Amino acid sequence: MYLAGKHALVTGGGTGIGLAIARALAAEGAQVTITGRRIEVLEEVATDGLHPMAMDVRDEADVVAKIASAVAARGPIQICVANAGVAEGKAVHKTTMEFWRNMMATNLDGAFLTVRESLTSMRETDWGRVITISSIAGVRGLKGAACYSATKHGLIGMTRSLSEDYMGTPFTFNALCPGYVATPIVDRNVTSISERAGVSSEEAMKMMVSANRHKRLIEADEIAAAAMWLVGPGSGSVNGQAIEIAGGQM
């Protein structure tokens, strides 16, 4: 229970990677505020140590107000996991400004707002960890997903810059870069890839599985284990890193 007394915030904490991380944090004693746009999804998974809070990371006023409310209820945020995001591929010539702006607003603006507001209280403490959830698309271009790749590259750049800003302090900033993970996002992408590429659902799934070097989907708990390493004892010298979790070298 080495996180007893710590307050963690996990955006997109109702499903997939966010939920796996939130549960792992709570298992070590943290009080975890989980956010998302659908309160009913959050409430369904809100067991001991998980506190649901509806929040739209695209809305600055909402992020400012809700994080302040969480701090008032559970104390300063010392672990911030900026996980909320959307993943959808689209060819550039088919990418509308509406599509571009929504993905930027969620994946990049939302992470920026989440981290900025979390730092307000974190900076008043003597220890803190910020983890952003990027992607293998953040370390290499992902075919057919220029917009998504741009957001994930930007997320790594922001994370690395923050690590430089706070170098020598008790706060660290790292990005996790998963390959394809067995989450509802992959399920939705099966349909999307199938329609765009004109292949069967089975073939679409094989395309995603084959993109992971070890030829299997990654489990959400594997991403959570990496996050727990970054908040665990002895992690203070791991800072400004983009950690690939994709079954091998990308």
C-alpha positions in Angstrom: 0.0 0.0 0.0 2.8 2.4 -0.9 0.4 4.9 -2.4 -1.8 5.3 0.8 -2.7 8.9 1.3 -2.0 9.8 -2.4 -4.6 11.3 -4.6 -4.5 10.2 -8.3 -6.4 11.5 -11.3 -7.0 9.2 -14.3 -8.8 10.7 -17.3 -10.7 8.2 -19.5 -10.8 6.0 -16.4 -14.0 4.2 -17.0 -12.7 1.6 -19.6 -9.6 0.1 -21.1 -6.1 1.3 -20.2 -7.4 4.1 -17.9 -9.5 1.7 -15.8 -6.7 -0.8 -15.5 -4.3 1.9 -14.3 -6.9 3.3 -11.9 -7.6 -0.1 -10.4 -3.9 -0.8 -9.9 -3.4 2.6 -8.2 -6.3 1.9 -5.9 -5.0 -1.5 -5.0 -1.9 0.2 -3.7 -3.9 2.5 -1.5 -4.4 5.6 -3.7 -7.7 7.5 -3.8 -8.3 7.7 -7.5 -10.6 10.2 -9.3 -11.6 8.7 -12.6 -13.1 10.9 -15.2 -14.9 10.6 -18.5 -17.8 12.1 -20.4 -20.3 9.3 -19.5 -21.0 9.3 -15.7 -23.0 6.0 -16.0 -19.9 4.2 -17.3 -17.7 5.5 -14.5 -20.3 4.7 -11.8 -20.5 1.1 -13.0 -16.8 0.5 -12.2 -16.5 2.8 -9.1 -15.4 0.2 -6.5 -13.4 1.0 -3.3 -10.9 3.7 -4.0 -12.3 4.8 -7.3 -14.3 8.1 -7.4 -16.3 8.9 -10.6 -16.5 12.4 -11.9 -17.9 13.4 -15.3 -15.5 15.7 -17.1 -15.0 16.7 -20.7 -11.3 17.2 -21.3 -12.0 19.3 -24.4 -13.8 22.0 -22.2 -11.3 24.2 -20.4 -13.9 25.6 -17.9 -15.1 22.1 -17.1 -11.5 20.8 -16.5 -10.6 23.7 -14.3 -13.8 23.4 -12.2 -13.8 19.6 -11.9 -10.2 19.2 -11.0 -10.5 21.9 -8.3 -13.5 20.0 -7.0 -11.6 16.7 -6.8 -8.7 18.4 -5.0 -11.1 19.9 -2.5 -12.6 16.5 -1.9 -9.4 14.3 -1.8 -6.4 16.6 -1.5 -3.7 17.6 -3.9 -3.2 15.5 -7.0 0.1 13.7 -6.8 -0.4 11.2 -9.6 -1.8 12.5 -12.9 -2.5 10.0 -15.7 -3.6 11.9 -18.9 -5.2 9.0 -20.7 -8.4 10.3 -22.3 -8.2 10.1 -26.1 -9.8 9.0 -29.3 -8.2 6.7 -31.9 -9.4 6.8 -35.4 -7.5 6.6 -38.7 -8.4 8.7 -41.8 -6.6 9.5 -45.0 -5.5 13.2 -45.1 -7.5 13.9 -48.2 -10.6 12.7 -46.4 -9.8 14.6 -43.1 -12.1 17.5 -42.4 -11.3 20.3 -40.1 -14.0 19.1 -37.8 -12.3 15.7 -37.5 -8.9 17.3 -37.0 -10.0 19.7 -34.4 -12.0 17.1 -32.4 -9.0 14.8 -32.2 -6.6 17.6 -31.3 -9.0 18.9 -28.7 -9.3 15.5 -27.0 -5.9 13.9 -27.4 -3.6 17.0 -27.1 -5.6 19.9 -25.7 -7.3 17.6 -23.2 -3.9 16.3 -21.9 -2.5 19.8 -21.7 -5.4 21.0 -19.6 -5.4 17.9 -17.4 -1.7 18.2 -16.6 -1.8 22.0 -16.2 -4.6 21.9 -13.7 -3.2 18.9 -11.8 0.2 20.7 -11.4 -1.6 23.5 -9.6 -1.9 21.3 -6.5 0.9 18.9 -7.2 3.5 21.8 -7.1 2.5 22.4 -3.5 3.6 18.9 -2.5 6.9 17.1 -2.1 6.3 14.3 -4.7 4.5 13.9 -7.9 4.2 11.7 -11.0 2.7 12.7 -14.4 2.1 10.0 -17.0 0.7 10.7 -20.4 -0.6 7.9 -22.6 0.8 8.3 -26.0 1.1 5.5 -28.6 3.5 3.8 -30.9 2.0 6.3 -33.3 3.8 8.9 -31.2 7.2 7.5 -32.0 6.7 6.6 -35.7 4.2 7.7 -38.3 1.1 5.4 -38.5 -0.1 4.8 -42.0 -3.5 6.2 -42.6 -3.6 8.0 -39.3 -1.8 11.3 -39.8 -4.1 13.3 -37.4 -3.9 10.7 -34.7 -0.1 10.3 -35.1 0.3 14.1 -34.9 -1.6 14.3 -31.6 0.5 11.4 -30.1 3.8 12.9 -31.3 2.7 16.2 -29.7 2.0 14.5 -26.5 5.5 13.1 -26.2 6.9 16.6 -27.0 4.9 18.2 -24.3 5.9 15.5 -21.8 9.6 15.8 -22.6 9.5 19.6 -22.3 7.8 19.4 -18.9 10.4 17.0 -17.7 13.0 19.7 -18.6 11.0 22.4 -16.9 10.8 20.5 -13.6 14.3 18.8 -13.8 15.7 18.5 -10.3 12.4 18.7 -8.6 10.5 15.7 -7.0 8.2 15.5 -10.0 8.7 13.3 -13.1 7.0 13.3 -16.5 6.9 10.2 -18.7 4.9 9.0 -21.7 3.7 5.4 -22.2 3.6 4.4 -25.9 1.5 1.2 -26.3 1.0 -0.8 -29.5 -2.5 -2.3 -30.1 -4.1 -3.1 -26.8 -7.1 -5.3 -26.2 -9.6 -2.6 -25.3 -12.9 -1.3 -26.7 -10.9 1.0 -29.0 -9.5 -2.0 -30.8 -12.9 -3.4 -31.2 -14.1 -0.2 -32.8 -11.1 0.0 -35.0 -11.8 -3.5 -36.4 -15.0 -2.1 -37.9 -13.3 1.1 -39.1 -10.3 -0.7 -40.8 -12.6 -3.3 -42.3 -14.7 -0.5 -43.9 -11.8 1.6 -45.1 -9.6 -1.2 -46.4 -12.4 -3.4 -47.7 -11.3 -6.4 -45.7 -13.1 -8.8 -43.4 -13.2 -8.2 -39.6 -10.8 -11.1 -39.1 -8.4 -9.6 -41.6 -8.7 -6.2 -39.9 -7.9 -7.8 -36.5 -4.9 -9.6 -38.0 -3.6 -6.3 -39.3 -3.6 -4.8 -35.8 -2.1 -7.9 -34.2 0.7 -8.1 -36.7 1.6 -4.5 -36.0 2.7 -5.6 -32.5 6.1 -7.2 -32.8 5.2 -10.2 -30.7 2.1 -10.8 -32.8 -0.5 -10.6 -30.1 -2.7 -7.9 -28.6 -1.3 -6.3 -25.5 -3.4 -6.5 -22.3 -4.4 -3.4 -20.5 -2.9 -4.7 -17.3 0.5 -4.7 -19.0 0.2 -1.0 -19.5 -1.0 -0.6 -15.9 2.1 -2.5 -14.7 4.4 0.0 -16.5 2.5 2.9 -14.9 2.9 1.4 -11.5 6.6 1.1 -12.1 6.7 4.9 -12.8 4.9 5.7 -9.6 6.7 3.1 -7.5 9.8 3.2 -5.3 13.0 3.9 -7.1 11.3 5.6 -10.1 12.7 9.1 -9.5 15.4 8.8 -12.1 13.0 7.8 -14.9 12.1 11.1 -16.4 11.2 12.5 -19.8 10.9 9.1 -21.4 8.7 7.7 -24.1 8.4 4.1 -23.1 7.4 1.7 -25.9 5.2 -1.2 -25.0 4.7 -2.9 -28.3 6.2 -6.4 -28.0 9.6 -5.5 -29.4 11.6 -2.7 -31.0 9.6 -0.5 -33.2 
